[in-house]
Amino acid sequence: MVKKLIILIFFLSLFASVANSQNKPLNLPNFAKSRYHWGFWLGYTQSSLIPNKKADFDFSDSLVSLTPVSVGSFAVGPMGSISFNENIKLRLAILLSFQDRNMEYVFIQNGVRESYMREVRSVYTEFPLQLKVVTNRVNNVAFYGTVGGKYGVDWSSNINVKEQFDYKDVLKIKRSNVAYSVGGGVDFFLQYFKFGIDLRLDIGINNVLVPNKTYFSSPLEKLRTQMWQLSFTFEG
């Protein structure tokens, strides 16, 4: 799925370059004169949990494999940006982000291979803050790269779910998450607003694993989040 998103960004950028190879009337010619801009953010996400297994786990021979499974979801919310000049901007959003992350465990139990899927469903309020470096406009198109980070709070965290200590156990994660991000995209200056599309990778910094002695937590040293996001922004 990620490869498809990258290919989509590439062809959109190529189309933008071809479409603007000739001089055209500028849309929103005074857009850069305003220091502050407000808009809306809509994103399609692919989220997963990246595991690190314990090197000295006593029962590691019974755990055959541990595979993160990414699930598609979405994020929405208002956004704003401040321009330091035509090429350097700071972008902040407040997003409601729905993230489903699955982990597939395969154990050997009494000589029998058993597979278990643990679902981790989260509803985050996220605060991404990004430094945006933009090229000069080519007619009605500009390209950009972003670096930054985000802080998120999971309002549906399963941290308080009671442990059963059997194969019905949930995989618990912490309520807070911090991540850094890198990405890039293209802005299209339309007649009434600026439309942006970008692809971004978020990598978690903190360990979100809640350690306990359940079957699904015991093999793990830590868990970090990872998310690919294809974002669409609308700014006026």
Beta strands, then each sheet from edge to edge (+ up, - down):
strand 1: 36-53
strand 2: 63-83
strand 3: 88-93
strand 4: 95-109
strand 5: 112-134
strand 6: 141-154
strand 7: 176-189
strand 8: 194-204
strand 9: 220-235
sheet 1: 1+ 2- 3+ 5- 4+
sheet 2: 1+ 9- 8+ 7- 6+
end
